[in-house]
Amino acid sequence: MKPILWNAAKSKKCIVIPKSYDHKYSRGVLGVITGSAQYPGAAVLSTSAAVATGVGMVRFYSSSGLAHLVLHSTPEVVVQPGAVTAWVAGSGIVANKFDDYTTWLRHRWFKVIGLQSVPTILDAGALYLADKLEQPTLITPHAGELAKLLANYGIEVLADEISDDPKRWAQECADILGVTVLLKGNKTVVANNEMIIELPAATPWLATAGSGDVLSGIIGAIAATSEIEILSSPNRFAEIAATGAFIHDRAAQLASNGGPISASMIIEQIPAAIRKILG
């Protein structure tokens, strides 16, 4: 299968520009289940990135402790449950739900994902749900996480082998699980059972803690604004995932300008990156 090379022009077609008749609900509502006692920053980064990307509302599902952190950073976030048009789950949550009591509580929130059959992005601690949901699902592992995930299906492969041939392993995982796969790396790849997309090489400065949480928030926001399109066309989720990765890298480049960056600095540049893409 020949990969599609992703660029700004293709990304532009996936960004929904609000109309004069839109309101916060029609622009999409993203439900977010991220962060934990061990990694509370993931909750802040994913929600902040989603808001910066542009979505009608972000709903954060959590205990009051994490919710207070999120609200301190981004007071626009709503911490009451309700209807959503897309989910993001798992960033900053460890995979072993019995790791400790607080982790178990975070995993309990995953049960609400299946109650609203909307496009769903799974990261980190929620990857194990990949083949357990009926709605369109995107997973966003790095090579190490993908190796562990494939091992659950009897496929033994090293993370280095996945990094050496990301297109092959992203495609294989998509075929096995029946989901869309965004395999994070220097050359990010997106695959489903019909197509494979290759992103331009990302700036190496993106290899920093929290950047994956930012990516989840970006993709989640775009997915929330495109619920109907994703439900109507399986390939649309792959295109939106690629667009999120493209915005992520462009924001990182703007933040870096040739120097080191943090995940928070990437978030600050998301609106500027989108403006450049929209031209």
C-alpha positions in Angstrom: 0.0 0.0 0.0 1.5 3.3 -1.1 1.6 5.8 1.8 0.0 9.3 1.5 2.4 12.0 2.2 0.7 14.5 4.5 1.0 18.3 4.2 -0.5 21.6 5.1 -3.0 21.6 2.2 -4.4 18.3 3.2 -4.5 19.4 6.9 -6.4 22.5 5.9 -9.3 20.4 4.6 -9.7 18.7 8.0 -9.9 21.9 10.1 -13.5 23.0 10.7 -13.9 26.8 10.6 -16.9 28.0 12.7 -19.8 29.6 10.9 -21.9 32.6 12.0 -24.7 30.3 13.2 -22.5 28.0 15.3 -22.6 27.8 19.1 -20.5 26.0 21.6 -22.4 22.7 21.3 -22.5 22.7 17.5 -18.8 23.2 17.4 -18.2 20.0 19.2 -17.7 18.8 22.8 -14.6 16.8 23.8 -14.8 14.5 26.7 -11.4 14.0 28.4 -10.3 11.3 30.8 -6.6 12.0 31.3 -4.1 12.5 34.1 -3.6 10.8 37.5 -2.1 11.2 40.9 1.2 10.0 39.4 1.0 12.2 36.2 -1.3 15.1 37.0 0.3 17.3 34.4 -1.2 15.2 31.6 -4.6 16.4 32.5 -3.6 20.0 32.3 -1.7 19.6 29.0 -4.3 17.6 27.2 -7.2 19.9 28.1 -5.2 23.0 27.5 -4.1 21.8 24.1 -7.7 20.9 23.1 -8.9 24.4 24.1 -6.1 26.0 22.1 -6.9 23.9 19.0 -10.5 25.2 18.9 -13.6 23.3 20.1 -16.9 24.3 21.5 -16.4 22.8 24.9 -14.0 20.5 26.8 -15.5 18.3 29.5 -13.0 16.9 32.0 -13.9 13.7 33.9 -12.1 13.3 37.2 -12.0 13.7 40.9 -12.0 17.2 42.4 -8.2 17.2 42.9 -7.3 16.9 39.2 -10.2 19.1 38.2 -8.9 21.9 40.3 -5.5 21.7 38.6 -7.2 21.8 35.2 -9.4 24.7 36.1 -6.5 26.7 37.5 -4.7 26.3 34.1 -7.7 26.5 31.8 -10.9 27.8 33.5 -12.9 27.4 30.3 -12.9 23.6 30.9 -16.2 22.2 32.2 -15.9 19.6 35.0 -19.5 18.3 34.8 -20.4 15.1 32.9 -22.6 15.5 29.9 -23.0 14.8 26.2 -19.8 14.7 24.1 -18.9 14.4 20.4 -15.5 12.7 20.9 -13.4 11.2 23.7 -9.8 11.4 24.6 -8.7 8.9 27.3 -5.6 7.4 28.9 -2.8 10.0 28.7 -1.0 10.2 32.0 -2.7 7.1 33.3 -0.7 3.9 33.8 -1.9 0.7 32.1 -2.1 -1.4 35.3 -5.3 -0.3 36.9 -4.3 -2.1 40.1 -1.1 -0.1 40.4 -2.7 1.8 43.3 -6.1 3.0 44.4 -6.0 6.3 42.6 -5.1 4.6 39.3 -8.0 2.2 39.8 -10.4 5.2 40.2 -9.1 6.7 36.9 -9.7 3.4 35.1 -13.3 3.3 36.4 -14.0 6.5 34.5 -13.2 4.6 31.3 -16.5 2.8 31.6 -18.4 6.0 30.5 -16.6 5.9 27.1 -18.9 3.1 25.8 -22.0 5.0 26.9 -21.6 7.5 24.1 -20.7 6.0 20.8 -18.6 8.8 19.4 -15.1 8.9 17.9 -12.6 7.9 20.6 -8.8 8.5 21.0 -7.0 6.1 23.3 -3.5 6.8 24.6 -1.2 5.2 27.2 -3.3 3.6 30.0 -6.4 3.2 27.8 -4.8 1.4 24.9 -6.1 -1.9 26.2 -9.6 -0.8 25.2 -8.6 -0.7 21.5 -10.6 -3.6 20.3 -13.3 -3.4 23.0 -15.3 -0.4 21.7 -18.0 -0.3 19.0 -17.3 3.3 18.0 -14.6 4.5 15.6 -11.3 4.3 17.6 -7.9 5.8 17.2 -4.9 4.6 19.3 -1.8 6.7 19.7 1.1 4.5 21.0 4.8 5.0 20.7 6.9 2.1 19.6 7.3 0.7 23.1 3.6 0.8 23.8 2.8 -0.8 20.5 5.2 -3.6 21.1 3.5 -4.4 24.4 0.0 -4.1 22.8 1.0 -6.5 20.0 2.4 -9.0 22.6 -1.1 -9.4 23.9 -2.1 -10.8 20.5 0.9 -13.2 20.4 3.1 -11.0 18.2 6.6 -10.6 19.7 8.4 -7.6 18.3 10.9 -5.2 19.8 10.3 -1.5 20.0 13.4 -0.9 17.9 12.1 -3.1 15.2 8.9 -1.1 15.2 10.8 2.2 15.0 12.8 0.8 12.0 9.7 -0.1 10.0 6.8 2.0 11.4 4.6 1.8 8.4 4.6 -2.0 8.5 3.8 -2.3 12.2 1.2 0.5 12.3 -0.6 -1.2 9.4 -0.4 -4.7 11.0 -1.8 -3.4 14.3 -4.6 -1.6 12.5 -5.5 -4.8 10.7 -5.4 -6.9 13.8 -7.4 -4.6 16.1 -9.7 -3.0 13.5 -8.8 0.5 14.6 -6.9 3.5 13.3 -3.3 3.7 14.5 -1.2 6.7 14.9 2.3 5.5 15.7 4.3 8.3 17.3 7.9 8.8 16.4 10.3 11.0 14.5 8.3 10.0 11.4 4.8 9.6 12.6 2.6 7.2 10.7 -1.2 6.8 10.6 -2.8 3.6 9.3 -6.1 1.9 9.1 -7.1 -1.2 7.0 -7.5 0.9 3.9 -4.8 3.6 3.9 -1.5 4.7 5.4 -0.4 8.2 5.9 3.2 9.4 6.5 4.0 12.6 8.2 7.0 14.8 7.5 9.9 14.2 9.9 9.2 16.1 13.1 11.6 18.4 14.9 13.7 16.4 17.4 12.9 19.0 20.0 9.4 17.4 20.2 11.0 14.5 22.2 10.1 16.1 25.5 7.8 15.1 28.4 4.2 15.9 27.9 4.3 16.4 24.1 2.2 13.2 23.6 -0.4 14.6 26.0 -0.6 17.7 23.9 -1.0 15.7 20.7 -3.9 13.8 22.2 -5.6 17.1 23.0 -5.1 18.5 19.6 -6.5 15.4 17.8 -9.4 15.2 20.2 -10.4 18.7 19.5 -10.4 18.2 15.8 -12.3 14.9 16.1 -14.9 16.6 18.3 -15.6 19.1 15.6 -15.9 16.4 13.0 -18.0 13.7 14.6 -20.4 13.2 11.7 -17.6 13.0 9.1 -15.8 10.4 11.1 -18.9 8.3 11.7 -19.7 8.5 8.0 -16.2 7.7 6.7 -13.7 5.4 8.4 -10.8 7.1 6.6 -11.7 10.5 8.0 -10.4 9.6 11.4 -7.0 8.8 9.9 -6.9 12.1 8.1 -7.8 14.0 11.3 -5.2 12.1 13.2 -2.6 13.1 10.6 -3.8 16.7 10.7 -3.4 16.7 14.5 0.2 15.4 14.2 0.9 18.0 11.5 -0.4 20.9 13.7 1.6 19.4 16.7 4.8 19.5 14.8 4.2 23.0 13.3 3.4 24.4 16.7 6.6 22.8 18.1 8.7 24.3 15.3 7.2 27.8 16.0 7.9 27.3 19.7 11.4 26.0 19.1 12.8 28.4 16.5 15.9 26.2 16.6 16.1 25.8 20.4 14.7 23.6 23.2 11.0 23.6 24.0 8.5 22.3 26.6 5.1 20.8 26.1 3.5 24.0 27.5 5.4 26.1 24.9 3.9 23.9 22.1 0.4 24.6 23.4 1.1 28.4 23.2 1.8 28.1 19.5 -1.1 25.9 18.4 -3.3 28.8 17.3 -0.5 30.3 15.3 0.3 27.0 13.7 -3.4 26.6 12.7 -3.5 30.2 11.3 -0.5 29.4 9.1 -2.1 26.2 7.8 -5.4 28.0 7.0 -3.3 30.6 5.2 
